[in-house]
Amino acid sequence: MSIGLVGSRREPRPRALTILMPCLNEAETLAGCIDEARSYLTRADVDGEILVADNGSTDGSRDIARRHGARVVYVPERGYGAALRAGLAAARGTHVVMGDADGSYDFSRLDDMVARLQAGADVVVGNRFRGGVLPGAMPPLHRYLGTPVLSALGRWLFDAPVRDFHCGLRGVNRSRVLELDLETTGMEFASEMIVKARLAGHVLDEAPTQLRPDGRSRPPHLRTWSDGWRHLRFLVSHAPVWAMLYPALLLTAIAGAWLAVMSVSHRRSADVAPELLASGAAVVTYAVACLSAVARTLADVGSSAVTATPLARCARLVSSRAAAMTLGLAGLFGVWWSWLTADLPGAPRVDAVVVASATVLSLAVLTLATGVVNRHVVGISARLPTMAG
């Protein structure tokens, strides 16, 4: 990624703390945020710097930042995550506290967060619900549904001790967070940092943080539904295998057993609705398992551990092509057997057996497709040695 530096030409020197602010047209509030950060550094007697990661502002934000004593890094790649990644790369502080430049966070009150970083935490995330959300600071949809639900999902999937996954004020140990190879460019960067830090065994903590109404006259950059979906997609794609794959396979087995029992029963009713329902449940839950398998493999692209995942180990033991062929033959045998025994007394209903056979054939196709995609993804990873690790 190309990063252009604007501002001070002095030789870089290490600092104890960098206060990092991503910025895209924040002329109305940026000066106040920088002044608050400067007041904290002065009051706490911290050797620090204020760094603004500008994401292409056209309202004079960069000039404002320089006039108020901040260093500026220009980030041509658009996105909240892209700005923070560039800022982390350019920061000179041992610790970095990052926060939105819209006036919603008080940069003069960083004592608790910095103390937790100095005590050994690798990532400290603000908790707006403990610190207090002032009236008008957060839309009701975000406060009572979006943030609590996605944060609860993140805690459940990754056992992360964080109750506010999306807080825009957080602190990190710079060298440790750079080890995570963070790569998302949008708002989901907030979730990526927590998830990857947790998976890497980093020490996570949280600090009560007050959220104020922002001082902008324009709408926020955040897009409720699209950004919420990006967070959800990231959490699901990096979820542990047990979270989706195993439950989906269990439900497939239950639906399959239900279908098998109904197919071999000797009911006289011509209604196949129960069999169709069981068939649909088996196919849908198996499709979820297949999507989970592909998502898990995609999440490991470029990682040296991709061939060590449970899916890769399983692939070495059982060929997806062999499994698909076995299921396909079983499905075809069911169709042939139902036709052969249709007129025999006491034989199962032909339509029920055909439904079961068609279900097995569908599972065969899904198995083959999943195996092909997973092998292709692992092959791509093997050809990208520069991304490994």
C-alpha positions in Angstrom: 0.0 0.0 0.0 1.3 3.4 -1.0 1.5 5.9 1.9 2.5 9.5 1.5 3.8 11.4 4.5 3.0 15.0 4.9 4.2 17.3 7.8 7.2 17.0 10.0 10.6 16.3 8.3 12.4 15.6 11.5 14.2 12.3 11.9 11.7 9.8 13.4 12.3 8.9 17.1 10.5 6.4 19.2 7.7 7.6 21.4 5.8 6.1 24.3 2.4 6.8 22.9 0.8 7.6 19.5 -2.8 9.0 19.5 -4.1 8.0 16.1 -7.1 9.5 14.5 -8.5 8.3 11.2 -10.0 11.2 9.3 -12.2 11.8 6.3 -13.5 15.3 6.0 -13.6 16.0 9.8 -12.8 19.8 9.6 -15.7 20.6 12.0 -14.3 18.4 14.9 -10.7 17.5 14.2 -9.1 20.5 15.9 -11.0 19.9 19.1 -10.0 16.2 19.1 -6.3 17.1 18.6 -6.4 19.8 21.3 -8.0 17.3 23.8 -5.3 14.7 22.9 -2.6 17.3 23.4 -4.0 18.3 26.8 -3.8 14.6 27.9 -0.2 14.3 26.8 0.7 17.4 28.7 -1.2 16.6 31.8 0.0 13.0 32.0 3.5 14.0 31.1 3.6 11.4 28.4 6.2 11.4 25.6 3.8 11.1 22.7 2.6 12.2 19.3 -0.7 12.9 17.6 -1.1 11.2 14.2 -3.9 11.9 11.8 -4.4 9.2 9.1 -6.2 11.2 6.4 -8.3 9.1 4.0 -8.6 11.7 1.2 -10.2 14.7 2.9 -11.3 17.6 0.7 -12.4 20.0 3.4 -9.0 21.2 4.6 -8.7 18.6 7.4 -5.0 18.0 6.7 -4.1 21.7 7.1 -6.1 21.9 10.3 -4.2 18.9 11.7 -0.8 20.4 10.9 -1.8 23.8 12.3 -2.7 22.1 15.6 0.6 20.2 15.8 -0.4 16.8 14.5 1.6 14.7 12.2 -0.3 13.6 9.0 -0.1 10.4 7.0 -2.0 10.4 3.8 -3.8 7.2 3.0 -5.1 6.9 -0.6 -6.8 3.6 -0.1 -10.3 4.4 1.1 -11.8 2.8 4.1 -11.8 3.0 7.9 -9.6 -0.1 8.2 -7.3 1.1 5.5 -6.7 4.4 7.4 -6.0 2.7 10.7 -3.7 0.1 9.2 -1.7 2.9 7.5 -1.7 4.8 10.8 -0.4 1.8 12.8 2.4 1.3 10.3 3.5 4.9 10.5 3.1 5.3 14.2 6.2 5.9 16.3 4.7 5.0 19.7 5.2 1.8 21.6 1.5 2.0 22.4 -1.2 3.4 20.1 -4.6 4.7 21.1 -6.9 5.2 18.2 -10.2 7.0 18.1 -12.7 8.6 15.7 -12.0 12.3 15.0 -15.7 13.2 15.0 -15.8 14.5 18.6 -17.6 11.5 20.0 -14.7 10.5 22.3 -12.9 12.6 24.8 -9.2 12.2 24.1 -8.3 14.1 27.3 -9.4 11.2 29.4 -7.2 8.3 28.2 -5.6 7.5 31.6 -7.5 4.2 32.2 -6.8 2.9 28.7 -3.1 3.8 28.8 -2.7 2.3 32.3 -4.1 -1.0 31.1 -1.7 -1.0 28.1 1.2 -0.2 30.4 0.1 -3.1 32.7 0.6 -5.6 29.8 -2.6 -5.7 27.8 -2.0 -6.1 24.0 -5.4 -4.7 23.0 -7.7 -2.5 25.2 -11.2 -1.9 23.7 -13.5 0.9 25.0 -16.8 -0.2 26.5 -19.4 2.5 25.8 -22.1 0.7 27.7 -20.1 0.8 30.9 -18.7 4.3 30.4 -22.0 5.8 29.4 -23.8 6.7 26.2 -25.0 10.3 26.3 -28.4 11.1 24.8 -28.3 11.3 21.1 -24.8 9.7 20.8 -25.9 6.3 19.4 -28.9 5.4 17.2 -31.4 3.1 19.1 -30.9 0.4 16.4 -27.2 0.3 17.1 -27.5 0.6 20.9 -30.1 -2.0 21.5 -29.8 -4.4 18.6 -26.8 -4.2 16.3 -23.8 -3.7 18.6 -25.1 -5.9 21.5 -26.0 -8.8 19.2 -22.8 -8.8 17.1 -20.7 -8.3 20.3 -22.5 -11.3 21.9 -21.9 -13.4 18.8 -18.2 -12.4 18.9 -17.9 -13.3 22.6 -19.6 -16.7 22.0 -17.6 -17.7 18.9 -14.2 -16.5 20.1 -14.5 -16.3 23.9 -13.3 -12.7 23.7 -13.6 -10.7 27.0 -15.0 -7.7 25.1 -18.6 -6.5 25.4 -18.4 -3.7 22.8 -16.8 -5.0 19.6 -17.4 -1.8 17.7 -16.2 0.9 20.0 -14.1 3.4 18.0 -11.7 4.1 20.9 -9.2 1.4 21.6 -5.5 1.0 22.5 -2.9 -1.5 21.3 0.6 -2.6 21.8 1.9 -1.6 18.3 4.4 -4.3 17.8 2.0 -7.0 18.9 -0.9 -5.8 16.7 1.4 -5.5 13.7 2.0 -9.3 14.1 -1.6 -10.0 13.4 -1.4 -9.0 9.7 -4.7 -7.1 9.7 -6.0 -6.8 6.2 -9.6 -5.6 6.1 -10.3 -2.1 4.8 -13.8 -1.3 6.0 -15.6 -1.0 9.3 -15.2 -4.7 10.0 -11.6 -3.8 10.9 -12.8 -3.3 14.4 -14.0 -7.0 14.6 -10.9 -8.3 12.8 -8.6 -6.7 15.4 -10.3 -8.4 18.3 -10.8 -11.8 16.6 -7.2 -12.1 15.4 -5.8 -10.9 18.7 -7.9 -13.5 20.5 -6.9 -16.3 18.1 -3.2 -15.3 18.5 -3.4 -15.5 22.3 -2.9 -11.8 22.9 -4.1 -10.2 26.2 -7.4 -8.4 25.7 -8.9 -5.9 28.1 -11.6 -3.3 28.1 -11.9 0.2 29.6 -15.1 2.1 30.3 -15.5 4.8 27.7 -18.0 7.6 27.4 -19.7 8.2 24.1 -20.7 11.8 23.2 -22.9 13.0 20.3 -20.5 13.7 17.5 -20.1 17.3 16.4 -20.6 16.9 12.6 -23.4 18.5 10.7 -23.2 15.8 8.0 -24.3 12.2 8.2 -21.8 9.7 9.6 -19.7 7.5 7.4 -21.1 4.4 9.0 -23.8 2.5 7.0 -25.9 0.5 9.3 -26.9 -2.5 7.2 -24.0 -2.9 4.9 -21.3 -2.3 7.6 -23.3 -4.6 10.0 -23.3 -7.3 7.3 -19.5 -6.9 6.9 -19.0 -7.4 10.6 -21.3 -10.5 10.6 -19.6 -12.0 7.5 -16.2 -11.6 9.1 -17.3 -13.2 12.4 -18.9 -16.2 10.6 -16.1 -16.7 8.2 -13.5 -16.9 11.0 -15.8 -18.9 13.4 -14.4 -22.1 15.0 -15.4 -25.3 13.2 -17.6 -26.4 16.0 -19.8 -23.2 15.7 -21.4 -24.0 12.4 -19.9 -27.1 10.7 -20.5 -29.6 13.4 -24.1 -28.5 14.4 -25.0 -28.4 10.7 -23.8 -31.9 10.2 -25.6 -33.1 13.3 -28.9 -31.6 12.0 -28.3 -33.2 8.6 -27.9 -36.6 10.3 -31.1 -36.1 12.2 -33.1 -35.0 9.1 -31.6 -37.9 7.1 -32.6 -40.4 9.8 -36.1 -39.0 9.9 -36.3 -39.2 6.1 -35.0 -42.8 6.1 -37.5 -43.9 8.7 -40.5 -42.4 6.8 -39.2 -43.8 3.5 -39.2 -47.4 4.6 -42.5 -47.2 6.5 -45.5 -48.9 5.1 -48.0 -46.0 5.4 -50.7 -46.1 2.8 -51.1 -42.3 2.6 -50.0 -40.8 -0.7 -49.0 -37.5 1.0 -45.2 -37.0 0.7 -45.1 -33.6 2.4 -43.3 -35.0 5.5 -40.7 -36.6 3.3 -40.2 -33.5 1.3 -39.9 -31.5 4.5 -37.2 -33.8 5.9 -35.5 -33.8 2.5 -35.3 -30.0 2.4 -34.0 -29.9 6.0 -31.3 -32.4 5.2 -30.2 -30.5 2.0 -30.3 -27.1 3.6 -28.4 -28.0 6.7 -25.8 -29.9 4.7 -25.4 -26.9 2.4 -24.7 -24.8 5.5 -22.1 -27.2 6.6 -20.5 -27.0 3.1 -20.5 -23.2 3.1 -19.0 -23.3 6.6 -16.2 -25.5 5.3 -15.5 -23.3 2.4 -15.6 -20.1 4.5 -13.2 -21.6 7.0 -10.8 -22.5 4.2 -11.1 -19.1 2.6 -10.4 -17.4 6.0 -7.0 -19.3 6.0 -5.9 -18.3 2.5 -2.3 -17.1 2.7 -1.8 -18.7 6.1 0.9 -21.2 6.5 -1.5 -23.1 8.7 -4.1 -23.6 5.9 -3.1 -27.2 5.3 -3.1 -28.0 9.0 -6.8 -27.1 9.5 -9.2 -29.9 10.5 -10.8 -29.6 7.1 -7.4 -30.2 5.4 -6.6 -33.1 7.6 -10.0 -34.6 6.9 -9.5 -34.1 3.2 -6.3 -36.2 3.3 -8.2 -39.0 5.0 -11.4 -39.0 2.9 -11.5 -37.9 -0.7 -14.5 -35.7 -1.4 -14.7 -37.3 -4.8 -14.9 -40.8 -3.2 -17.5 -39.6 -0.7 -19.5 -38.0 -3.5 -19.3 -41.1 -5.6 -20.5 -43.3 -2.7 -23.4 -41.0 -2.1 -24.2 -40.8 -5.8 -24.2 -44.6 -6.2 -26.4 -44.9 -3.1 -28.9 -42.5 -4.5 -29.0 -44.2 -7.9 -29.4 -47.6 -6.1 -32.3 -46.2 -4.2 -34.1 -45.2 -7.4 -33.4 -48.5 -9.0 -34.5 -50.5 -6.0 -37.7 -48.6 -5.6 -38.5 -49.3 -9.3 -37.6 -52.9 -8.9 -39.7 -53.5 -5.8 -42.6 -51.2 -6.6 -45.1 -54.0 -7.2 -44.0 -56.3 -4.4 -46.3 -56.6 -1.4 -45.2 -54.8 1.7 -42.6 -52.7 -0.2 -42.1 -49.0 0.8 -43.9 -46.4 -1.2 -42.1 -45.6 -4.4 -42.5 -41.8 -4.1 -41.0 -41.7 -0.6 -38.0 -43.8 -1.6 -37.5 -41.6 -4.7 -37.5 -38.5 -2.5 -34.9 -40.0 -0.2 -32.8 -41.0 -3.2 -33.0 -37.6 -4.7 -31.9 -36.1 -1.4 -28.8 -38.4 -1.3 -28.0 -37.4 -4.9 -28.2 -33.7 -3.9 -25.8 -34.3 -1.0 -23.4 -36.0 -3.4 -23.4 -32.9 -5.6 -22.8 -30.6 -2.7 -20.0 -32.8 -1.4 -18.2 -32.9 -4.8 -18.6 -29.1 -5.2 -17.3 -28.4 -1.7 -14.3 -30.6 -2.3 -13.4 -29.0 -5.6 -13.6 -25.4 -4.1 -11.6 -26.3 -1.0 -8.9 -28.0 -3.0 -8.7 -24.9 -5.3 -8.4 -22.6 -2.3 -5.7 -24.6 -0.7 -3.9 -24.7 -4.1 -4.1 -20.9 -4.3 -2.6 -20.6 -0.7 0.3 -22.9 -1.7 1.1 -20.6 -4.6 1.2 -17.5 -2.4 4.4 -18.0 -0.2 4.8 -14.3 0.3 1.5 -14.2 2.2 2.3 -17.1 4.4 2.4 -16.5 8.1 
